[in-house]
């Protein structure tokens, strides 16, 4: 009976003593708290990184490390010893070196070919340039220069133009006074075609002093003996060859002439001076006498140059 009463009247203390106790997790291991801590750390790191970048510390450290590497490389032989150039004819050695901003002994890894090319192409004579670093100690330049073709006269001002009809920005063009003078607003853009025609008769072309563009359609040529040659709008090459034939067979251009008009295919109109009076003479030819001109094909040959180029780092050649 006592055992039965003890079973029913067990104390709460004995009952709790038989139950499993529940473990309590630390507060820092709870998901919300852990996520908050990660976000706080990430925000602090971002803030610190932003502050370092804005203060310039990262850039200064990177730049300092870069120049330390460059200086170290220069001491081991990575410095400019020679500068070679190919294709230089008009550009002076002094102006080219000034544009390169380079001298012997400079660290070659500090040389920026792209920036140097931009400065070199800005020179008056340079059309294009390829600049390369040939490690450990050589800088090589390949220049493509403009070729002077004629002097363009506008009012009383003369400008030098190249074979593409583009201006070569030179202040003094007196050195090129032996070139043919062209006149006319659209003369530069059509001059190359005219010069191709003149080149078909080199001996006759040597007598041309000036060329005037007429009405944006054709040319009048002025020879060194003051004779004016009027070329036609259509097929001026055939008329030019016909004039060369007449001069060869009849010594036409050695006479005291004012103009030779070639604008009509079946005749040549000549005006000459005769005892102070102007006389006009018409020479007629059969329709087939003026043969259509055939432009010569340009040779597909590049001028031979020394494969290594010209050394400009120590002397001018």
C-alpha positions as CSV (number, residue, x, y, z in Angstrom):
1,X,0.0,0.0,0.0
2,X,2.8,2.4,0.8
3,X,4.5,1.6,-2.6
4,X,1.2,2.3,-4.4
5,X,0.8,5.6,-2.6
6,X,4.4,6.5,-3.4
7,X,3.9,5.8,-7.0
8,X,0.9,8.2,-7.2
9,X,2.3,10.9,-5.1
10,X,5.8,11.3,-6.8
11,X,7.2,14.7,-6.4
12,X,7.5,17.1,-9.3
13,X,11.2,17.2,-8.7
14,X,11.6,13.5,-9.3
15,X,9.5,13.8,-12.5
16,X,11.6,16.7,-13.9
17,X,14.7,14.8,-13.0
18,X,13.9,12.1,-15.6
19,X,13.3,14.5,-18.5
20,X,16.1,15.4,-21.2
21,X,17.4,18.9,-20.8
22,X,17.2,21.2,-23.9
23,X,20.6,22.8,-25.2
24,X,20.6,26.5,-25.7
25,X,22.5,27.8,-28.8
26,X,24.8,30.9,-28.5
27,X,23.3,34.0,-29.8
28,X,26.1,34.5,-32.4
29,X,25.2,31.2,-34.1
30,X,21.7,32.3,-34.9
31,X,21.1,32.8,-38.7
32,X,19.9,36.4,-38.4
33,X,22.8,37.5,-36.2
34,X,25.3,35.7,-38.4
35,X,23.9,37.3,-41.6
36,X,24.0,40.7,-39.9
37,X,27.7,40.2,-38.9
38,X,28.6,39.2,-42.5
39,X,26.9,42.2,-43.9
40,X,28.6,44.5,-41.4
41,X,32.0,43.1,-42.2
42,X,31.3,43.4,-46.0
43,X,30.2,47.0,-45.6
44,X,33.2,47.9,-43.5
45,X,35.5,46.3,-46.1
46,X,33.7,48.2,-49.0
47,X,33.9,51.4,-47.1
48,X,37.6,51.0,-46.4
49,X,38.3,50.0,-50.1
50,X,36.4,53.0,-51.4
51,X,38.3,55.3,-49.0
52,X,41.6,53.9,-50.1
53,X,40.7,54.3,-53.8
54,X,39.4,57.9,-53.3
55,X,42.5,58.8,-51.4
56,X,44.7,57.7,-54.3
57,X,46.6,55.2,-52.2
58,X,45.8,52.2,-54.5
59,X,46.9,54.1,-57.6
60,X,50.0,55.5,-56.1
61,X,51.0,52.0,-54.8
62,X,50.4,50.4,-58.2
63,X,52.3,53.1,-60.0
64,X,55.2,52.9,-57.6
65,X,55.4,49.1,-58.0
66,X,55.3,49.5,-61.8
67,X,58.2,51.9,-61.9
68,X,60.2,49.8,-59.6
69,X,59.8,46.9,-62.1
70,X,60.7,49.1,-65.0
71,X,63.8,50.5,-63.3
72,X,64.9,47.0,-62.3
73,X,64.4,45.8,-65.9
74,X,66.4,48.8,-67.2
75,X,69.3,47.8,-65.1
76,X,69.3,44.3,-66.6
77,X,69.5,45.6,-70.2
78,X,65.9,46.6,-71.0
79,X,66.8,50.1,-72.1
80,X,66.8,51.8,-75.5
81,X,70.1,51.3,-77.3
82,X,69.1,51.9,-81.0
83,X,66.3,53.6,-82.9
84,X,65.8,52.5,-86.5
85,X,63.5,54.1,-89.0
86,X,62.3,53.1,-92.5
87,X,60.6,55.3,-95.1
88,X,62.0,58.6,-93.9
89,X,62.7,61.1,-96.7
90,X,61.3,64.5,-95.8
91,X,60.9,64.3,-92.0
92,X,63.9,65.6,-90.2
93,X,65.7,63.5,-87.6
94,X,65.3,66.2,-85.0
95,X,61.5,66.5,-85.3
96,X,61.1,62.8,-85.4
97,X,63.1,62.2,-82.2
98,X,61.2,65.1,-80.5
99,X,57.9,63.4,-81.4
100,X,59.1,60.1,-80.1
101,X,60.2,61.7,-76.8
102,X,62.9,59.0,-76.6
103,X,66.6,59.0,-76.2
104,X,69.3,56.3,-75.8
105,X,69.4,54.8,-72.3
106,X,65.7,55.3,-71.5
107,X,63.8,52.4,-70.0
108,X,62.2,50.6,-73.0
109,X,59.3,49.3,-71.0
110,X,58.3,52.8,-70.1
111,X,58.0,53.7,-73.8
112,X,54.4,53.8,-75.1
113,X,54.4,53.0,-78.8
114,X,50.7,53.9,-79.3
115,X,51.1,57.4,-77.8
116,X,54.3,57.9,-79.7
117,X,52.6,56.9,-83.0
118,X,49.9,59.6,-82.4
119,X,52.6,62.2,-82.0
120,X,54.5,61.0,-85.1
121,X,51.5,60.9,-87.3
122,X,50.8,64.5,-86.4
123,X,54.0,65.6,-88.1
124,X,53.5,67.4,-91.5
125,X,55.1,64.8,-93.7
126,X,53.9,61.6,-92.1
127,X,50.8,59.9,-93.4
128,X,51.1,56.7,-91.4
129,X,53.5,55.1,-89.0
130,X,54.1,51.7,-87.3
131,X,56.2,51.8,-84.1
132,X,57.4,48.7,-82.4
133,X,59.5,47.8,-79.4
134,X,61.9,45.1,-80.2
135,X,63.0,43.9,-76.8
136,X,65.3,44.2,-75.1
137,X,66.8,47.4,-76.5
138,X,65.6,48.4,-80.0
139,X,62.7,50.7,-81.2
140,X,61.7,50.3,-84.9
141,X,59.7,52.8,-86.9
142,X,58.1,52.2,-90.3
143,X,57.0,55.6,-91.9
144,X,54.7,56.2,-94.8
145,X,55.4,59.8,-95.9
146,X,53.4,62.1,-98.1
147,X,54.8,62.8,-101.6
148,X,54.7,66.4,-102.8
149,X,53.0,66.8,-106.1
150,X,52.2,70.4,-106.9
151,X,51.7,73.9,-105.5
152,X,48.1,75.1,-105.1
153,X,47.7,78.8,-105.7
154,X,44.8,80.6,-104.0
155,X,44.9,84.3,-104.6
156,X,48.5,85.0,-103.8
157,X,49.0,82.2,-101.3
158,X,50.8,78.9,-102.3
159,X,50.2,75.6,-100.5
160,X,51.9,72.3,-101.0
161,X,49.7,69.3,-101.9
162,X,50.5,65.6,-102.0
163,X,49.6,62.9,-104.5
164,X,46.2,62.4,-102.7
165,X,45.3,66.1,-103.2
166,X,45.7,66.8,-99.5
167,X,47.4,69.8,-98.0
168,X,50.9,69.3,-96.5
169,X,50.9,71.9,-93.6
170,X,54.2,73.7,-94.2
171,X,54.8,77.3,-93.5
172,X,57.6,77.8,-96.1
173,X,57.1,76.1,-99.5
174,X,59.8,78.1,-101.3
175,X,61.9,74.9,-101.5
176,X,59.3,73.4,-103.9
177,X,59.0,76.3,-106.3
178,X,60.1,73.9,-109.1
179,X,56.7,72.0,-108.9
180,X,53.8,72.7,-111.2
181,X,51.4,75.3,-110.0
182,X,47.7,74.4,-110.1
183,X,44.8,76.9,-109.9
184,X,41.2,76.3,-109.1
185,X,38.9,75.6,-106.2
186,X,38.7,71.9,-107.0
187,X,42.1,71.6,-108.6
188,X,43.8,69.6,-105.7
189,X,41.2,66.8,-105.9
190,X,41.6,66.4,-109.7
191,X,45.4,67.0,-110.0
192,X,46.4,63.4,-109.6
193,X,44.4,62.4,-112.7
194,X,45.9,65.3,-114.7
195,X,49.4,64.3,-113.7
196,X,48.8,60.7,-114.8
197,X,47.9,62.1,-118.2
198,X,51.0,64.4,-118.3
199,X,53.3,61.4,-117.4
200,X,52.4,59.6,-120.6
201,X,54.5,62.2,-122.4
202,X,57.4,63.0,-120.1
203,X,59.4,65.3,-122.4
204,X,56.3,67.4,-123.0
205,X,55.3,67.4,-119.4
206,X,58.7,68.9,-118.5
207,X,57.6,72.1,-120.3
208,X,54.4,72.5,-118.1
209,X,54.6,75.4,-115.6
210,X,51.0,75.7,-114.4
211,X,47.6,74.1,-114.8
212,X,44.3,76.0,-114.4
213,X,41.1,74.2,-113.7
214,X,38.3,75.5,-115.9
215,X,34.7,75.3,-114.9
216,X,35.3,72.2,-112.8
217,X,35.5,70.2,-116.0
218,X,38.8,70.5,-117.8
219,X,42.3,72.0,-117.7
220,X,44.3,74.7,-119.4
221,X,48.0,74.2,-119.3
222,X,50.6,77.0,-119.3
223,X,54.1,76.1,-120.7
224,X,57.3,77.7,-119.7
225,X,57.4,79.6,-123.1
226,X,54.0,81.2,-122.2
227,X,52.0,79.0,-124.6
228,X,48.5,78.0,-123.4
229,X,47.3,74.5,-124.1
230,X,43.6,74.0,-123.9
231,X,42.8,70.3,-123.1
232,X,39.3,68.8,-123.8
233,X,37.0,67.6,-121.1
234,X,36.7,64.1,-122.6
235,X,39.8,62.0,-123.0
236,X,42.5,64.7,-122.4
237,X,45.1,61.9,-122.7
238,X,44.5,61.4,-126.4
239,X,44.7,65.2,-127.0
240,X,48.0,65.3,-125.0
241,X,49.5,62.5,-127.1
242,X,48.4,64.2,-130.3
243,X,50.1,67.5,-129.2
244,X,53.3,65.5,-128.5
245,X,53.2,64.0,-132.0
246,X,52.6,67.4,-133.6
247,X,55.6,68.9,-131.7
248,X,57.8,66.0,-132.6
249,X,56.9,66.1,-136.3
250,X,56.4,69.9,-136.9
251,X,58.3,71.5,-134.0
252,X,55.0,73.1,-133.1
253,X,55.8,74.5,-129.6
254,X,59.0,76.2,-130.6
255,X,56.9,78.7,-132.7
256,X,55.7,82.1,-131.4
257,X,52.2,80.8,-130.4
258,X,49.6,82.1,-127.9
259,X,47.3,79.2,-127.6
260,X,46.9,75.6,-128.9
261,X,43.3,74.6,-128.6
262,X,42.7,70.8,-128.5
263,X,39.1,70.8,-127.4
264,X,37.8,69.5,-130.7
265,X,38.7,66.0,-131.8
266,X,39.0,66.6,-135.5
267,X,41.0,69.9,-135.4
268,X,43.6,71.9,-133.6
269,X,43.1,75.6,-133.4
270,X,46.3,77.6,-133.1
271,X,46.7,81.3,-132.4
272,X,50.1,82.8,-133.1
273,X,51.8,86.1,-132.9
274,X,52.8,87.5,-136.3
275,X,54.4,91.0,-136.3
276,X,52.4,92.1,-133.3
277,X,49.1,90.9,-134.7
278,X,47.3,87.8,-133.5
279,X,46.7,85.2,-136.2
280,X,44.5,82.2,-135.9
281,X,45.2,79.0,-137.8
282,X,43.1,75.9,-137.9
283,X,44.7,72.5,-138.5
284,X,42.2,69.8,-139.5
285,X,42.7,66.1,-139.0
286,X,40.8,63.0,-140.0
287,X,38.5,61.8,-137.2
288,X,40.7,58.8,-136.5
289,X,43.9,60.8,-136.0
290,X,43.4,61.2,-132.2
291,X,43.8,57.8,-130.7
292,X,42.1,57.0,-127.4
293,X,44.5,57.2,-124.6
294,X,45.4,54.1,-122.6
295,X,46.6,54.7,-119.1
296,X,49.7,52.8,-118.2
297,X,49.4,50.3,-115.4
298,X,51.2,51.2,-112.2
299,X,54.1,48.8,-111.4
300,X,53.3,46.8,-108.3
301,X,56.8,47.2,-106.9
302,X,57.8,48.7,-103.6
303,X,61.0,50.7,-103.4
304,X,63.8,48.6,-102.0
305,X,65.0,49.7,-98.7
306,X,67.5,48.5,-96.1
307,X,65.7,45.8,-94.2
308,X,66.8,47.2,-90.9
309,X,66.0,50.9,-91.7
310,X,68.2,53.9,-91.0
311,X,69.7,54.5,-87.6
312,X,68.6,57.8,-86.1
313,X,69.5,57.4,-82.5
314,X,73.0,58.7,-82.9
315,X,73.6,60.3,-86.4
316,X,71.7,61.6,-89.4
317,X,72.3,59.9,-92.7
